[in-house]
Amino acid sequence: MSSIKVPPLGESIVEATVSRWLKNEGDAVAVGDGLVELETDKITVEVPALEAGVLTSRAKGEGDVVAVGDVLGELAAGAAGAAASAPAAPAAPAAAAPVASAPAATADAKVSPAAARLATETGINPADVAGTGRGGVVSKADVMGAAAAPAKAPAAPAPAAPAAAASTPAASGQRETREKMTTRRKRIAENLLQSQHATAHLTTFNEVDMTAITALRERLKERVEKEQGVKLSFMPFFAKAAALALKAYPVVNSQIDGDTIIYKHYVNMGIAVASDAGLVVPNVKDCDQKSIVEIGKDIGAVAKRARDGKLSMDDLTGGTFTITNGGVFGSLISTPIINYPQVAIIGLHKTQDRPVAINGKVEVRPMMYVALSYDHRIIDGQQAVLFLVRFKELMEDPGAMLVY
């Protein structure tokens, strides 16, 4: 018998929340099989089996907070072969129940690397497997379940059962429910409070005429997608403009260490991403050294890892400045909170047609409010305003980004 323990989770991370068990008690496991997912304040970690055997007990339940070194469960080593062969005949009927109650699969299901390899080996089509992972990701356990009961997989229309269960509290007249905060949600709350308490928060606003950048994107997006394989969004333009503005006003890209100011001569651009597990801010390394297309590729890759719960510690550390885009959700104006220990953050908002004065005439233009929250301890109001003006100028004359 061997203990399954919480592994080291990374620098400064001492606890996690048990997000999801991938194996049930009595399940046979092979070396490397994922046993349980742990959610930290930064990333989701899958704990693998270090030896083959049978999972005999689960000491912690989903939602429990655990520390590094805590025992998660017990594994009976060396019994995998016997456990796997003994119930061979009744395997299909036994597996039928969970398969029947799984949500219907979708053709565009996301598949984890381990699940993809197993699907190739077993001839299973991942698109036909119901994903039970975070965000509907098809896990290795899902593919194993489908392989164990191929005849029963397309069974009963059972998605109604989870739907009914989800509506039970309201149906029973329950007016309130309680849900324990996850480790990540607690840490997000702590970081936001720390930012408000540890910095001299101030926000300045401006607005950007999106006419020129919209026309440029419309003209280039089809060619860029065809030649580079990148869907050209507005975010790479925003990131490039911010990086150039940071070069012009380096104090906005700095950090305070005691009574010392650390100037960063590189830009690791944090991009705030809303995921199922909460807000995360992965960053694009050396954004100032990359072209708009290269930035677009990096943003697309890191955003996908964020949605799939596959971010690494490197993705989430080392950021020097952050962009947050509430406009994608319809926000017209807001005051973003600094991503401490950074000293500034820029907030983007909804593009909306508004009447503006152009050369003495009133025209309707697509306008966006932008907000810069900054730490007034080291960034003076003049520098903050000039930074935002520089950002505005670059967005309104995108050709200027090519000469800096």
C-alpha positions in Angstrom: 0.0 0.0 0.0 1.4 3.4 -0.9 0.1 6.9 -0.1 -0.9 9.4 -2.8 0.4 12.8 -1.6 0.1 16.4 -2.7 3.2 17.1 -4.7 5.2 20.3 -4.6 3.1 22.9 -6.4 5.6 25.6 -7.3 7.3 28.5 -5.7 5.3 30.1 -2.9 2.3 27.8 -3.4 1.5 25.9 -0.2 -2.1 24.8 -0.6 -4.6 23.7 -3.2 -8.2 22.7 -3.6 -9.2 19.1 -4.7 -10.9 20.0 -8.0 -11.9 16.6 -9.4 -11.1 12.9 -8.8 -10.3 11.2 -12.1 -10.4 7.7 -10.6 -13.0 6.0 -8.3 -12.1 3.7 -5.4 -11.5 0.2 -6.8 -10.3 1.4 -10.2 -7.1 -0.1 -11.7 -4.5 2.4 -12.6 -1.3 2.3 -14.7 1.9 4.3 -14.1 1.3 7.9 -15.2 -2.5 7.7 -15.1 -4.0 10.9 -13.7 -5.6 10.3 -10.3 -6.9 13.7 -9.1 -6.8 17.3 -10.2 -5.7 20.0 -7.8 -6.5 23.6 -8.3 -4.1 26.2 -6.9 -4.4 30.0 -7.0 -2.5 30.0 -10.3 -2.7 26.6 -12.2 -4.5 23.3 -12.2 -2.2 20.3 -11.4 -2.9 16.7 -12.3 -1.5 14.2 -9.8 -0.4 11.0 -11.6 0.0 7.5 -10.3 3.7 6.8 -9.6 3.1 3.0 -9.8 0.5 0.6 -11.2 -2.1 -0.7 -8.8 -5.6 -0.2 -7.5 -7.0 3.0 -5.9 -8.3 1.7 -2.6 -9.3 4.9 -0.9 -9.8 8.6 -1.4 -8.9 10.5 1.8 -9.9 13.9 0.5 -13.1 14.9 -1.3 -13.7 17.4 -4.1 -13.6 20.9 -2.7 -11.3 20.0 0.2 -8.3 22.3 0.8 -5.0 20.4 1.1 -1.4 21.4 1.8 1.8 20.1 0.1 2.5 16.6 1.5 -1.1 15.9 2.6 -2.3 12.3 1.9 -5.0 12.3 -0.8 -5.6 8.6 -0.9 -4.1 5.1 -0.9 -3.0 2.9 -3.8 -2.5 -0.8 -3.5 0.5 -1.4 -5.6 1.0 -4.3 -7.9 -2.7 -5.4 -8.0 -3.6 -3.7 -11.2 -3.3 -6.8 -13.4 -5.6 -8.9 -11.1 -8.1 -6.1 -10.7 -8.2 -5.4 -14.4 -8.7 -9.0 -15.4 -11.1 -10.2 -12.8 -14.2 -8.2 -13.8 -13.5 -8.5 -17.5 -16.8 -10.1 -18.4 -19.2 -7.8 -16.6 -17.1 -4.7 -17.4 -19.4 -3.4 -20.1 -22.7 -3.5 -18.1 -20.9 -2.0 -15.1 -19.6 0.9 -17.2 -23.0 1.5 -18.8 -24.4 3.6 -15.9 -21.9 6.4 -15.8 -21.7 6.5 -19.6 -25.5 6.8 -19.8 -25.6 9.7 -17.4 -22.8 11.6 -19.1 -23.6 14.8 -21.0 -24.0 14.4 -24.8 -20.7 14.8 -26.7 -20.1 17.6 -29.1 -18.3 17.4 -32.3 -15.8 20.1 -31.3 -14.9 18.6 -27.9 -11.5 19.5 -26.5 -9.2 16.6 -25.8 -6.3 16.4 -23.4 -3.0 15.1 -24.8 -3.1 11.8 -22.8 -6.7 11.2 -23.9 -5.7 11.9 -27.5 -2.9 9.3 -27.4 -5.2 6.7 -25.8 -7.9 7.4 -28.3 -5.5 6.8 -31.2 -4.3 3.5 -29.6 -7.9 2.2 -29.0 -9.5 3.5 -32.2 -11.9 5.7 -30.2 -13.1 8.9 -31.9 -12.7 11.7 -29.2 -15.6 13.6 -30.7 -17.9 10.7 -29.7 -16.8 10.8 -26.0 -18.5 12.9 -23.4 -15.9 15.2 -21.8 -16.1 15.5 -18.0 -13.0 17.6 -17.6 -13.0 21.4 -16.8 -14.7 23.2 -19.7 -15.8 19.9 -21.2 -12.3 18.6 -21.9 -12.2 14.9 -22.8 -9.8 13.3 -20.3 -8.0 10.0 -20.4 -10.5 8.5 -18.0 -13.3 9.5 -20.3 -11.7 7.6 -23.2 -11.0 4.6 -21.0 -14.7 4.5 -20.0 -15.8 4.7 -23.6 -13.4 1.9 -24.6 -14.7 -0.3 -21.8 -18.3 -0.1 -23.0 -18.4 0.6 -26.7 -21.8 -1.0 -27.2 -23.5 1.1 -24.5 -21.8 4.4 -25.3 -24.6 5.9 -27.4 -27.2 4.9 -24.8 -30.1 6.6 -23.2 -31.0 10.3 -23.4 -29.7 10.8 -19.8 -28.5 14.4 -19.9 -31.9 15.2 -18.4 -30.7 13.8 -15.1 -28.0 16.4 -14.5 -30.2 19.2 -15.6 -32.9 18.1 -13.2 -30.4 17.9 -10.4 -29.1 21.4 -11.2 -32.6 22.8 -10.9 -33.4 20.9 -7.7 -32.6 23.8 -5.2 -34.9 26.2 -7.0 -37.6 23.6 -7.4 -37.6 22.8 -3.7 -38.0 26.5 -2.8 -34.5 26.9 -1.5 -33.8 30.7 -1.4 -30.1 30.6 -0.7 -27.2 28.2 -1.3 -23.6 28.3 0.1 -20.5 27.4 -1.9 -17.0 27.3 -0.4 -14.5 29.6 -2.1 -11.9 27.7 -4.1 -8.2 28.3 -3.4 -7.9 30.4 -6.6 -10.9 32.6 -5.8 -9.6 33.2 -2.3 -6.2 34.2 -3.6 -7.7 36.5 -6.3 -9.7 38.3 -3.5 -6.5 38.6 -1.4 -4.5 39.9 -4.3 -7.1 42.5 -5.1 -7.3 43.7 -1.6 -3.5 43.9 -1.3 -3.4 46.0 -4.5 -5.9 48.4 -3.1 -4.2 48.7 0.3 -0.6 48.7 -0.8 -0.8 51.2 -3.7 -1.9 54.8 -4.2 -4.5 53.9 -6.7 -5.6 56.6 -9.3 -7.2 56.3 -12.7 -7.1 58.5 -15.7 -9.3 58.2 -18.8 -9.1 59.0 -22.5 -10.9 57.8 -25.6 -9.7 56.2 -28.8 -11.2 56.7 -32.3 -11.2 53.1 -33.6 -11.8 54.1 -37.3 -8.3 53.6 -38.6 -7.4 50.5 -36.7 -10.7 48.9 -37.7 -10.1 49.6 -41.4 -6.6 48.2 -41.1 -7.7 45.0 -39.4 -10.5 44.5 -42.0 -8.0 44.9 -44.8 -5.4 42.5 -43.4 -7.3 39.9 -41.4 -8.1 37.6 -44.3 -4.5 37.7 -45.6 -3.0 37.2 -42.2 -5.2 34.2 -41.4 -4.4 32.6 -44.8 -0.7 33.2 -44.7 0.1 33.0 -40.9 -2.8 30.9 -39.6 -3.7 33.6 -37.1 -7.2 35.2 -36.6 -6.2 38.8 -36.3 -8.1 40.4 -33.4 -7.7 43.9 -32.0 -5.8 42.7 -28.9 -2.4 42.4 -30.7 -2.7 46.0 -31.8 -3.5 47.1 -28.3 -0.6 45.1 -26.9 1.8 46.6 -29.4 0.6 50.1 -28.8 0.9 49.7 -25.0 4.4 48.2 -25.4 5.6 51.2 -27.4 4.0 53.6 -25.0 5.8 51.8 -22.1 9.1 52.3 -23.9 8.4 56.0 -24.1 7.4 56.2 -20.4 9.4 53.4 -18.7 8.2 54.3 -15.1 4.8 52.9 -16.1 6.6 49.5 -16.6 8.5 49.6 -13.3 8.1 48.1 -9.9 8.7 49.3 -6.3 11.0 47.3 -4.0 11.1 49.0 -0.6 12.5 52.4 -1.3 13.9 51.4 -4.7 12.3 51.7 -8.2 13.1 48.7 -10.5 12.9 49.7 -14.1 12.1 46.8 -16.5 13.8 47.1 -19.8 11.5 44.5 -21.3 7.8 44.2 -21.6 6.0 41.0 -20.5 2.5 41.9 -21.3 -0.2 40.4 -19.0 -3.5 39.7 -20.7 -6.4 39.2 -18.3 -8.4 36.1 -19.2 -11.8 35.1 -17.7 -11.8 31.3 -17.3 -14.3 29.0 -15.6 -12.0 28.9 -12.6 -11.8 32.6 -12.3 -9.6 35.5 -13.5 -6.1 34.6 -14.6 -3.4 36.9 -16.1 -0.9 35.0 -18.3 1.7 37.1 -20.0 3.3 37.3 -23.4 7.1 37.4 -22.9 9.1 40.2 -24.6 6.1 41.7 -26.2 8.1 44.8 -27.1 10.4 42.7 -29.4 7.6 41.1 -31.4 5.6 42.0 -34.4 1.8 42.4 -34.2 1.3 39.0 -35.9 3.7 37.3 -33.4 1.9 38.9 -30.5 -1.4 37.6 -31.9 0.0 34.0 -32.1 1.2 34.2 -28.5 -2.0 35.7 -27.2 -4.0 33.0 -29.0 -1.8 30.2 -27.6 -1.8 31.5 -24.0 -5.6 32.2 -24.0 -6.2 28.6 -25.2 -4.1 27.2 -22.4 -6.0 29.4 -19.9 -9.4 28.1 -21.1 -8.2 24.5 -21.0 -6.7 24.8 -17.6 -3.2 24.1 -19.0 -1.3 27.2 -18.0 2.2 26.8 -16.6 3.9 28.8 -13.9 6.0 30.5 -16.5 2.8 31.7 -18.2 1.7 33.4 -14.9 4.9 34.9 -13.6 7.1 37.7 -14.7 4.5 40.1 -16.0 5.4 43.8 -16.0 2.2 45.4 -17.2 -1.4 44.3 -17.8 -4.2 44.8 -20.3 -7.8 44.0 -19.3 -10.7 44.1 -21.8 -14.1 44.5 -20.2 -15.4 45.6 -23.5 -15.8 42.1 -24.7 -18.5 41.7 -22.1 -20.2 45.1 -22.9 -18.5 47.3 -20.3 -18.6 50.9 -21.4 -16.3 52.4 -18.7 -14.6 51.1 -15.5 -11.6 51.6 -13.2 -9.3 48.5 -13.3 -7.4 47.4 -10.3 -3.6 47.2 -10.6 -2.2 43.7 -10.9 0.2 44.0 -7.9 3.2 44.3 -7.7 3.0 46.0 -11.1 2.3 49.7 -11.0 -0.2 50.2 -13.8 -2.9 48.5 -15.8 -4.9 49.6 -18.8 -8.6 48.9 -19.2 -10.2 48.6 -22.6 -14.0 49.0 -23.1 -16.8 48.5 -25.6 -16.4 50.2 -29.0 -19.6 52.3 -29.5 -20.6 54.7 -32.2 -20.7 58.3 -30.8 -20.9 61.8 -32.4 -17.5 63.5 -32.2 -16.2 66.8 -33.6 -13.8 66.1 -36.6 -12.3 69.2 -38.2 -15.2 71.4 -37.1 -17.8 68.9 -38.2 -19.9 66.4 -36.2 -19.3 62.9 -37.3 -20.3 59.5 -35.9 -17.2 57.4 -35.1 -16.5 54.1 -33.4 -15.1 55.3 -30.1 -13.6 53.4 -27.1 -13.0 54.7 -23.6 -9.6 53.6 -22.2 -8.6 53.8 -18.6 -5.2 53.7 -17.0 -5.0 52.9 -13.3 -1.6 53.6 -11.8 0.3 53.7 -8.5 0.6 57.4 -7.8 3.5 56.8 -5.4 6.0 56.6 -8.4 3.9 57.6 -11.4 3.0 61.3 -11.6 -0.3 62.3 -13.2 1.6 64.0 -16.1 3.4 60.7 -16.9 0.1 58.7 -16.7 -1.8 61.1 -18.9 1.1 61.3 -21.5 1.3 57.5 -21.6 -2.4 57.2 -22.3 -2.1 60.0 -25.0 0.7 58.1 -26.6 -1.3 54.9 -26.6 -4.2 56.8 -28.2 -2.0 58.3 -30.9 -0.6 54.9 -31.9 -4.0 53.3 -32.1 -5.5 56.1 -34.1 -2.4 56.1 -36.5 -1.5 52.4 -36.6 1.1 52.9 -39.3 3.2 54.7 -36.8 3.7 51.4 -35.0 5.8 50.2 -37.9 8.5 52.9 -37.5 9.3 52.4 -33.8 
